[in-house]
Amino acid sequence: MPTGADNAVSGAAPTTSTVPPAVQLRDMTAADLPAAHALSRQAQWPHRLKDWDFLLAAGIGIVAERDGEIVGTTLAWLYGEDCASLGMVIVAADCRGGGVGRRLMNAMLARLEGRTVQLNATEVGLPLYKQLGFASTGGIHQHQGTPSSVPIVSLRAGERVRPMGKGDLAAIVDLDRKATGLERRDLLARVLKAGKGVVLDRGGEAAGFTIFRRFGMGFAIGPAVAPDAQGAKALISHWLGSNAGMFSRIDIPYESGLGAWLGDLGLPEVGRVTTMVRGPAPSRDTSAATFAILSQALG
Ligand SMILES: CC(C)(COP(=O)(O)OP(=O)(O)OC[C@H]1O[C@@H](n2cnc3c(N)ncnc32)[C@H](O)[C@@H]1OP(=O)(O)O)[C@@H](O)C(=O)NCCC(=O)NCCS
């Protein structure tokens, strides 16, 4: 009995084959973004097509394709020579449990060989990442909502929150490197083009910063880097206060201690992910800390 494939080669009329079409991996291009966006919507993630566009332009992507249809994605972003962040790992609901997620991860990890790789794992992604050698290092709490009024946070003598200018980029990159251990100049320059920043100025020196940008259903605040929680609150409340009534999201490391404060302002916690690292953790400097990450995908 000939198979469907044999019939196709011989040009005979196709039969009803039960052999499922093979899933192939290839590099993601901008033409794949609408299909990738459809997958993230199916997974109930809030990304807009523009958010995907930003993420792919700043990184590299691999898609899984079945019979011309995109059924899986993963993206990664290279930070300096040694590190990377990995995210947007999604497999179409009707294709899960068949090894596609593992193949996508293995293919991306091969591209990132020699680098420390960080990611933020959903509960369903955790078992796969553990099997691939990722270890948990912390947690991120997702807060979001529509604040109505935001009290002013008092600053110390000599401190002020001021708009970020082009000349601040070097100081911002340096603060981000101290807080994360990552070299993210290119990424931060891109984020600043898409959003607006403010700086915590301490006696004329940049001691902290945060960036506000369009994302998903509204706006996102992050990263927020500051020497202490008071400084972080002053930075974050600048954006929440000047955009009261707008839906905003902020993803904070659990140790930031800002959760209750954000909840009181009208941004309750709505979800958690686990931060995981594969390879030596990037070394940080204690003079600046991350109070909000840039995004779950970008770290
Ligand atoms: C996480 C996800 C990408 C996995 O993709 P997948 O193609 O289903 O994964 P695989 O079939 O390659 O399975 C890999 C491993 O994941 C785990 N896994 C997969 N499906 C599972 C399920 N339903 N329950 C528990 N563990 C499961 C298993 O450990 C599995 O390894 P094993 O089969 O050797 O035991 C997919 O479930 C998904 O897109 N989820 C929604 C989006 C999401 O949360 N992505 C993760 C972001 S960090």
The ligand as a Gaussian input file, in Angstrom:
#p B3LYP/6-31G(d) Opt

LIG

0 1
 C        6.164000      25.744000      28.013000
 C        5.897000      25.273000      26.584000
 C        6.676000      26.192000      25.629000
 C        6.433000      23.835000      26.439000
 O        6.352000      23.472000      25.080000
 P        6.046000      21.935000      24.658000
 O        6.276000      21.818000      23.202000
 O        4.730000      21.553000      25.190000
 O        7.197000      21.197000      25.480000
 P        7.802000      19.771000      25.175000
 O        6.762000      18.893000      24.555000
 O        9.083000      19.934000      24.446000
 O        8.082000      19.228000      26.642000
 C        9.214000      19.608000      27.322000
 C        9.072000      19.299000      28.786000
 O        8.140000      20.189000      29.378000
 C        7.386000      19.478000      30.375000
 N        5.991000      19.464000      29.966000
 C        5.472000      19.603000      28.737000
 N        4.135000      19.560000      28.793000
 C        3.804000      19.389000      30.073000
 C        2.580000      19.284000      30.773000
 N        1.406000      19.347000      30.151000
 N        2.620000      19.135000      32.118000
 C        3.791000      19.087000      32.769000
 N        4.981000      19.192000      32.161000
 C        4.991000      19.336000      30.837000
 C        7.944000      18.087000      30.464000
 O        8.962000      18.100000      31.424000
 C        8.524000      17.910000      29.090000
 O        9.600000      17.018000      29.060000
 P        9.323000      15.445000      28.922000
 O        8.281000      15.294000      27.849000
 O       10.642000      14.892000      28.556000
 O        8.852000      15.020000      30.256000
 C        4.386000      25.292000      26.236000
 O        3.675000      24.578000      27.234000
 C        3.767000      26.677000      26.116000
 O        3.839000      27.321000      25.077000
 N        3.131000      27.159000      27.210000
 C        2.459000      28.470000      27.218000
 C        3.456000      29.614000      27.134000
 C        4.485000      29.545000      28.249000
 O        4.162000      29.560000      29.432000
 N        5.773000      29.494000      27.850000
 C        6.892000      29.437000      28.761000
 C        7.398000      30.794000      28.981000
 S        8.726000      30.838000      30.142000

